[in-house]
Amino acid sequence: MELDEFKTYWKSGQEKELDQQKYSTDTINSIIMNATNTLGQLHQKSIYWNKIGKPIFITAIIALLIDQALWLFWPSGNKALGTTLPFVLIMIVFMLVSLWVYNYQQQLFVVNPAENLKDGLKTIVTKFKRFYVWMNVIYLVLYPLYFYAVIKLFGDFLSLSATTIWMIVAAVSVIFLVAGHIYYKMKYLDKIKALEANIAELENGQGA
């Protein structure tokens, strides 16, 4: 969203609120510019991952479904389908959830025109924090299931024991969760703190 659009949204129906601001017009414009730039970066980063993730996951889902369909043409197709289908379904669920996560995250960083800037930023920050917690809870469950399915579907020839498989699954899941947190801290959480600082400035400017 451009600065002029952002200011228009904020000022719409908020003339009385603007009159109560302690800050000068230049200071207010600076706060709006900082918030706009931060939101723009968050939004563009989310669009980037959505654009990358969508074709990859959709292609993988189609490939898995085709692979399962081909088993039907083999003499032992029914047996093979019955033993591999649960793992395929787990992987497909993981990918569908990931597609939803990418799409939902992209929509988070859009200001609602019905809200003023301060309330809009508060809504975005609150929704993102809630989203981030739920995303980690979801992947805390999905990662082990997904990696277990991958090993059983593509690495069953290794003849690993159940204990070894679950040790690998646990280790890889922890690595992905930690790596994800580090990435979000660098690319998202620090910018969310910057938005919170903008909110505090706006509240101080209103004598809140």
Secondary structure by P-SEA (a helix, b strand, c coil): ccaaaaaaaaacccaaaaaaccccaaaaaaaaaaaaaaaaaaaaaaaaaaaaaaaaaaaaaaaaaaaaaaaaaccaaaaaaaacaaaaaaaaaaaaaaaaaaaaaaacccccccccaaaaaaaaaaaaaaaaaaaaaaaaaaaaaaaaaaaaaccccccccaaaaaaaaaaaaaaaaaaaaaaaaaccaaaaaaaaaaaaaaaaaacc
